[in-house]
Amino acid sequence: MKHGLPVWLCCLFMGLLSLQPDEAQAQPTTNTLATTPEKPARTAGLTISGYVKDGANGEGLIGVSVYVKETGTGAVTNSYGFYAITLPPGGYSLVISYIGYAKQTRTVELTDKNVRLDLELKQEGKDLQEVVVSANREDDNVKNIEMSVNRIDVKTLQRIPALLGEVDVIRSIQLLPGVTTVGEGATGFNVRGGSIDQNLVLLDEAPVYNSSHLFGFFSVFNPDAVKDVKLIKGGIPSNYGGRIASILDVRLKEGNAKKPELNGGIGLIFSRLSYERPLFKGKGSFIVAARRSYADILAQPFLNSDLKGAKFYFYDLTAKGNYRINDKNTVFLSGYLGRDVFGSDFGFNWGNATVSARWNHIFSERLFLNTTAYYSNYDYSLNTDLKQKTPNDFFRTDSRIVDYSLKPDFSLALGKNLITFGGQVIVHDFQPGTATAASAGVVRSFGIENKHALETALYVGNEQQLTPQLQLQYGLRYSLFNYTGPGEAYTFQTDVPVGTRRQVLTTVAYKGGSTIQTYGNWEPRLAAKYELSGNSSLKVSYNRLAQYIHLVSNTTASTPLDIWTPSTNNIKPQIADQIAAGYFKNFGHTGREFEASVEVYYKWLQNQIDYIDGASLILNKYLEGDLLSGKGRAYGAEFFVKRNTGVVNGWISYTLAKTERQVAGINNGDWYPTRFDKRHTLTSVLLFDPPQAKRWNFSATFTLASGTPGTFPTNRFEYEGFVAPIIDGRNNYRIPAYHRLDLAATLQGRKRPGKRKEDNWVFSVYNVYARKNPFSVYFQPNADNPRVTEAIKYSVFATIIPSVTYNFKF
C-alpha cells in the first residue's frame, strides 16, 4: 500500500469549509480569530474585534483577556494581539485585563453592524507588579482548554537570578515543572522524559537546532529581542509536528511603533545593544539586537604563550521588521545569525542562521490566513590549525543541516467552532560530514554523501464549546516523510549477536529525486476541559506525534559536534503517545491570589535510538550499522503553586518522574533509566518588592534534584598488574543529588523629570553556598597505586559566582 492522503481526509477539509453556523442555535462564542469589521450577512451574530497593544511601544499583546460581563464569555488575543468575539445584538460591557497592565472596561452597543475596537493598555506601577509564568489572562489556567502549557513573560525573565547576571530563556524554563537538564553546562533541556532532540525549538516559527552558546551556559535568544516564550509539554495542537517531546515557541518583538528606542546592557561576559523604531509613518516598525562576548579579550593578558591568541567567544544578531499594507494584509520579516568560536591551535566553531517571512491575510471576518516561509541552517566546523601556522599540515571537518519550509495556516470561525487547518512542506538537506586533510602539502578530501528528505503534512483541528462547562479541542495530522536520492542505501547483516557491529551486505545507488524509503503516520490529538466551578476545572489530553529526524550522540550531554540524520531504510521514525490529566484551581482573598495545578502523564515511545559499545559516530559512512533501536516509557506527576499578587510572590514546583528504555543488546534486554532520568525535582522562585525601598526589588531561586544515572564499574579484572573494569548494566548508579541557591537584587536608576533615560543595576550571586554539584563521575587508576581505582567527581561550577550588570534604555 502506498502512503498518501486518503480521499476521506480531503473530504473532511472540504466539509469543514462548507460548514455554516446554525442560526437557531447562534449563541455567544469565544474565539481568537483575527477579523475586520465588515457588514454581516445577518444579525444573528455580530463581531467585536480589534488589536490590543502595549500603550508604551505599540507591540501587540499575546493572551490578553477580553471578557464580556453580560454573557460570561470572552476571547483571548492571538499571537498578533488580535481578538474577535461573536455576540447577538445588544449592549455589552467588555473588561480587558492583562497581568502587569491596568485593567480597562469599555461599553459597546451592537446594533446592525460589526464593531472595530482597538485598545492600548498601560503598564501598572511597581506596587501592582505581578509575575507571569503561565497564560496571561485572568483565570486562564482554569478556563483555557490548554494544559501542560507554560508561558514566561520577558519581565519575569529579567527578574530571575541568572548565571553571571545574564537573562536566559533556556535556563528560566528549567524552573518549570516537567523540565530538567543533565547538569550545568549541558546543551538544551529535557521535557517529560524526552531527549534534547525531541524538543522543537522555534524562533518566529523557524527551527533552531542548537539553542545554546558556550556549550550550554547561555541560550541563543537575546532577551532584548524576545517578546513571548511558550512551552507546550502535552495536549499539543495538530498544527505542530516534527518532534515528540515538546514545543518551545519563541516570538520576537516587532519593534517600537511609536518612538525610537535604544536598549543595552554591559555585563562581565558580554554586552548587548538593541535599537527599534517606527517605519513608514507608523505603518511599520523594526528592531535590531546584537550581543558579543569578550571573555577572550579580557583574558588575553593572563594567558601563557601557548594560549596567546586563543579564541573563545560568541556573537549573535537578531532582527525583525513588519509592515501593515492595509487592514487585511500585514507582512513580517525576521532573522537570526549567531556563532561560537572556541580553541587555540586546535578548535571549532558552530552556529545557527534563520530567516522567517510571514504574511497575514484576512479573507473575511471569519477566515484568517498566516503563511510562513523559513530557512534554517545549523553547521559546525572542526579545525586542527585554527591559527593557520602550518598550512601544509591540517585537518578540517564540517557538518550541517539545512531546512526550507512553506506553511499556510488557516483559522475559520463557525458558530461555536474555531477551526484550524493547513499544511506544511519541509525540504531537509543533511551534510553528515566532509573532511579535508593535508600532509606535507598533499591535500585530500573525503566524507559522507549528503542526505536528502522531503517532509509534508496536512492537519485539521477544532476548538468547540459544547456546554458552558465542557470544551473540546480535537484534531488530526497526517505526516509523510520521503527519504530521497541522490545517495546510497545499505542493507546490513541481521544474523549477528545483538549489540555488535553489523557489516554491510548490499549497497544500492539512487538518483536524485528518487525515493529510497517512505514513512507515513496518523497523529490524532484530543483535549477536553470541564469546569467544576468558576475557579476550578479538570482537563485531559491525548496526542500522538512522529519525529523523522534524529540527533546522533552517545555523549553524556549533546555537544556542538553531534550529527543530525534523517529516518532511512534502517532508521525508523520515532513515535510517542502521551496521555495526561490535570486538576487546576485558583484560590485566595481575591479569588486568584494563588493558582495551583496537579498534572499526571504517561508516555509510550517507539523506535528510540541507542548505540553499540564503541560506536563510531564521526565520519562513519556505515553509522547505521552501529545503531540500536528500542522502546521507552516516561511517566510522572507535576505539582505547581504560584502566588500572583502581593509584595512577596513567585512559585514553587515539584516533579516526580521516571523515564526508561528497553533496547535489545543493552542491559541484558531489561529496562534501564535514561541518562536524563531524574526522580525528584523541586524548584522555587521568590520575588520580593519591598514597599519601603521603591527603587529596589529582590529575587531568589532554589533548585533541588535527584542525581542523574551513570554507568559505573561493579567489578574489576586483574592480570599481571593490568586492571580492567567490569560493568554490569547500563546507567546502574546515580551521581549525588543537585541543589543550588541563587540571589539577585535590582536597583532602579533615579527618574528625572523630562528625561527619557531609564537604567538599573543588577547584582546577582550564582551558587550562593558554593555547592560542588557533580556533572559526572568517572574512574581512573590511582597515580601512586595503579591497582587501586578511584572515583573522580567532575563539577562545572564548584564555587560562588557573583556578577553585576548595568542596563540602560533611551
Secondary structure, 3 states (H helix, E strand, C coil): CCCCCCHHHHHHHHHHHHCCCCHHHCCCCCECCCCCCCCCCCCCCEEEEEEEEECCCCCECCCCEEEECCCCEEEECCCCCEEEEEECCEEEEEEEECCCECCEEEEEEECCCCEECCEEECECCHHHCCCCCCCCCCCHHHHCCCCCEEEEEHHHHHHCCCHHHCCCHHHHHCCCCCEECCCCCCCCCEECCCCHHHEEEEECCEECCCCEEHHHCEECCCCCCEEEEEEECCCCCCCCCCCCCEEEEEEECCCCCCCCEEEEEECCCEEEEEEEEEEHHHCEEEEEEEEEECHHHHHHHHCCHHHCCCEEEEEEEEEEEEEEEECCEEEEEEEEEEEEEEECCCEEEEEEEEEEEEEEEECCCCEEEEEEEEEEEEEEEEECCCCCCCCCCEEEEEEEEEEEEEEEEEEEEECCEEEEEEEEEEEEEEEEEEEEEEECCEEEEEEECCEEEEEEEEEEEEEEECCCCEEEEEEEEEEEEEEECCEEEEEECCCCCCCCCCCEEEEEEECCCCEEEEEEEEEEEEEEEEEEECCEEEEEEEEEEEECEEEECCCCCCCCCCEEEECCCCCCCEEEEEEEEEEEEEECCCCCCEEEEEEEEEEEEEEEEEECCCCCCCCCCCHHHHEEEEEEEEEEEEEEEEECCCCEEEEEEEEEEEEEEEECCCHHHCCEECCCCCCEEEEEEEEECCCCCCCEEEEEEEEEECCCEECCCCEEEEECCEEEEECCCCCCEECCCEEEEEEEEEEECCCCCCCCCEEEEEEEEECCCCCCCCCEEEEEECCCCCCCEEEEEECCCCCCEEEEEEEEEC
